[in-house]
Amino acid sequence: MKLYMTPGSCSTGIHILLEELDLVFEAHLVNLMAGDHTTPEYLAINPKATIPALVRNDGSALTEFPAIAYWLARSYPKAKLLPGDPDGDARAIELMDYVVGTIHGQGFARIFTTGKFTVNESDNETVKAQGLAIVNQAFAIVNAMLPPQGYALGAFSIADAALFYVEFWADKTGVALPENCLAHYRLMLTRPVVRRVLMEEGYRVN
């Protein structure tokens, strides 16, 4: 398999899942700042020009974080990356979708890619402030969903990998995490695979 990824991005969560499963794959770096995602070669793999993209052993490409994470969990059930019952699986997808769609797609996107949300540079700070407000409100909602200790749904799942990458962004951008989210982030940092992935992607792990 081939993972098209950008260090420190949402693809870090998929990188973690692949490593947790101990799968053999090739990592292909996509430099977003250099426009690698808009090249004809990459658009042939993912016309959406987004990351991550996972090219599977049959040559087909799968895109979107929730879809890739769900496929990995269902393809390798012995790893128990989903709770395994209808309610538990639904809760995992519920949390993952909220992280990806709201904290990332509505919140951090306004902070990191401000220009996509306004054509006037004079509005940039307002847009970033809106993004920060969305992030803080969403983390407060997630905080109320999380247990004081442990993983989001009791055992490590695809939802934890999704939540981790936005907690990582919060840490790196100075966004204060509420208590349960901070405890979850610190717990994730104790996982050997998480630490290894961060180091592989060029980040120092304390």
N, C-alpha and C positions, 0 to 999 in steps of 0.2 A: 504494500500500500504506500501511497504518497500523501503526506500532509503538507498542504500549502499554508504557511503560517507566518506571523509577524511576532517576534519576541515581545513579551509584555502586553500582548493584545488579548482579545477574547479567545484567540486560538490557543492561548496558554492552557485554558481549561480542557480543551480537547487533547492537547499534548499530554496533560496529566492523566487523562483517562486511558490513552494509548499505552502510556508507561505503566499504569496500574495493571493493565491487562497483559503486560509483558509481550506486546505484539512487535513484530518486526516491521518497520516502516522507514521510508525515506522522508527526511524533513527538507522541504524546499522553502527557503526564505523569500518572502514577498515584501519588498521595500516599498511601503505605501508612500513615503515622502518622495521617492524617486519615480513614482507612477507605475511601478511594476504591475499593479493590478489592472492597469488599462492597456497593457500590451496585447497585441493580437494573440500571442501564444497563451497568455493567461485567460483571456476572454474566451478562447476556444474550450478551456476547461470549465470556467465559471463566467458565463455572460453577465452575471450580476455585478462583477468586479468587486466582490467582497471576499473576506476571509472569515473563517477557515473554509478550505475545500479539502475533501478527502477523496482521493482516487483509489477505488477499491481494487481488489485483485482481479476482478473481471473487466477492469478498465473503465467502469462507470464512475462518474463523479457525484458526490453527495455534498450539498452545501447547507448552510444555516446551522448554527450551534445546536439548537434543540434537536434537529433531525439527526445530525451526526451522533450526538450523545445517546439519543434513544436507540439508534441503529446498533451502536456498540453494545449497549446494555442488553438488547434483545438477541444480538448475535452471539454473545458470550455470557449466557445466563448463569454459569457456575460462579462467576465473579460477583454476582448479586449486586449489580450497580443500580438496580431498581428494587424496591421492597418486595415485589412479587405478588401482591394482592391488588385488586382493582382500586381500592381506596388509596392505598399507599402509593401505587404508581401514579394515580391521578394527582396526589399531593406533590409528588416529586416534579411532575410536569408543570403543575400550577406554579410552584416556586421558581422553577427554571425559566418559564416563560415570562414571569414578572420581572425577574432579574434582567433577562436579555431584552425584553421589549420596553420596559420602563426605566430601570436604573441605567442600563446601557443606552438603549435606543432613543429615549427621550431626555434623560438627564446628562450622562457623561458625553453623549454625542454633541450636545449644545456647548459643552465646555471644550471638547477636543476639536470639533469641526464646526466652529461657530459660523463660518461663512456659508454653510449649507442652509442656515436658518434665517439669514437676512442678506439683502443685497446692499445694505448701507453699513459701512464700517462704523459709523457713529452709533449704531445699535449693538455693537459687539458686546459691550459690557453688560447691557441689559439682557441679552440672550444668555450670556454666561451665568448671570445671576439667576435667571429662570432655571437653567440647567442645575445649578447648585441647589436651588429650592426643591426641585423634583427629586434629586438624589437624596437629600436629607429626609424628605417626607417618605420616600420609598424605603429607605433604610429603617426608619421608625416603624413602618408597617411590617417589614420583614423581621425586625427585632422582636415584635410581639408574637410572631409566628414561631420563633426559634426557642428551643429549650435553653435553660441557663447554662447547661453543660452538654457536651456531646455534639453529634452531627445533627443536621436539620431534621432528619426523619429517624433518628436512633442509630442507624448504621450508615457508613459512607455510601453515597449514591451520586448519580449524575447531577443532582441538584446542588450538592456541595461543591462540585467542580465549577459550576456556573457561578455560584455565590462567591467563591473564592476570588475569581478574577476581578470582580467589581470591588471587593474588599481590598484587594491588592492595589487597584487604582486609587481607592480612597486613601490608603496608606501613603502612596507615592505623591499624592496631590494635596495632602494636608487636610483631608476631610475627616472629621472626627466620627468614628464608628460608635453607635450606641452599644451598651454593655454586652448584650447577647451576641451581636454581630462581631464585636471585638474578640469575645471568647472563642467564637467559631473560627475567626481568622487565625488566632494564635494556635488553635488546635490543628488546623490545616497545615500550618507551618511546622508542626512536629512530624508530619508524615514524611518518611524518607523519600518517596517518589516526588512529592511536592518540592522538597528542598533540592533534589537533583535536577528537576525540570527548571527551576528558577536559575540554578547555577549554569545549566546548559544554555539558557537563554541570555546569560550575561549579567545576572543580578546577584549581588552579595546577599547571603542569608545569614542573619545574626543568630 
